[in-house]
Amino acid sequence: MDTITTSREIVKQVISDYAKLRPSHGNIRLDVIFDEMRDRYALMQVGWDRGKRVRGNLIYVIIENGKVIIEYDGMECGITQDLINKGILERDIVLAFLPDSQSVSIA
């Protein structure tokens, strides 16, 4: 399998694993959004909690120029280590939500 195909599969697996979790309160649904043609991958939350509408991204990742670019990571512990643990190299991950981020630096 080539690197892009492997990266796609890992990103989809990590997001799918998070989609299995259930919010601790509220009536909230977690939806995975996979657009392989444009290499866009997201986890959305939609529902109601304490009388208020809940909606928005929890995770948004794109794959571009051989890099896995994390545009948004709203998970408590973050998804970066999950991606690394499943086989994506640190040098191939970009934390786009941080200013001037070129790649990951896990301390």
C-alpha positions in Angstrom: 0.0 0.0 0.0 1.3 3.5 -0.8 1.8 6.2 1.8 -1.3 8.2 0.8 -3.5 5.1 1.0 -2.0 4.1 4.3 -2.5 7.6 5.7 -6.1 7.7 4.6 -6.8 4.4 6.2 -5.2 5.4 9.5 -7.0 8.8 9.6 -10.3 7.1 9.0 -9.6 4.4 11.6 -8.7 7.0 14.3 -11.7 9.2 13.6 -14.0 6.1 13.5 -12.6 5.0 16.9 -13.5 8.4 18.4 -17.0 8.2 16.8 -17.7 5.2 18.9 -17.4 7.3 22.1 -20.5 8.7 23.6 -20.7 12.2 25.1 -21.2 12.1 28.9 -24.4 14.2 28.8 -26.9 15.4 26.3 -28.5 13.8 23.3 -25.5 14.2 20.9 -24.8 12.2 17.8 -21.2 11.8 16.4 -21.0 11.7 12.6 -17.9 10.8 10.6 -17.4 12.6 7.3 -15.0 11.0 4.8 -14.3 12.7 1.5 -11.6 10.6 -0.1 -11.7 12.4 -3.4 -10.6 15.7 -1.8 -8.9 14.0 1.2 -11.0 15.7 3.9 -11.9 13.8 7.0 -14.0 15.0 9.9 -15.9 14.1 13.1 -19.0 16.2 13.7 -21.2 16.5 16.8 -24.9 17.3 16.4 -27.7 17.3 18.9 -29.0 18.9 22.1 -27.6 19.4 25.6 -29.3 21.2 28.4 -31.8 22.8 26.1 -29.1 24.2 23.7 -28.2 23.1 20.2 -24.8 21.4 19.9 -23.1 21.3 16.5 -19.7 21.6 15.0 -16.4 19.9 14.3 -14.6 17.8 16.8 -11.9 16.7 14.4 -10.9 18.0 10.9 -8.0 16.5 9.0 -6.9 17.0 5.4 -4.2 15.1 3.5 -2.2 17.2 1.1 1.2 16.9 -0.5 2.0 13.8 1.5 1.2 15.4 4.8 -1.5 14.7 7.3 -2.7 18.2 8.3 -4.7 18.5 11.5 -6.8 21.6 10.9 -8.8 21.2 14.1 -8.5 18.8 17.0 -11.2 19.2 19.7 -10.5 15.9 21.5 -9.4 16.1 25.1 -6.1 14.3 24.6 -5.7 15.1 20.9 -5.4 12.7 18.0 -1.7 13.3 17.1 -0.4 10.5 19.2 -3.1 8.1 17.9 -2.0 8.8 14.4 1.7 8.2 15.3 0.9 5.0 17.2 -0.9 3.6 14.1 2.0 4.4 11.8 2.0 7.9 10.5 5.5 9.4 10.9 5.8 12.6 13.1 7.4 14.4 10.2 4.3 13.8 8.1 1.9 15.4 10.6 1.3 19.2 10.5 -0.6 20.9 13.3 -2.3 23.6 11.3 -4.1 25.0 14.3 -0.8 26.2 15.7 0.9 29.3 14.2 3.9 28.6 11.9 3.5 24.8 12.4 5.4 22.8 9.9 5.4 19.4 11.6 4.8 17.7 14.9 7.3 17.9 17.7 6.2 15.5 20.5 8.2 16.3 23.7 
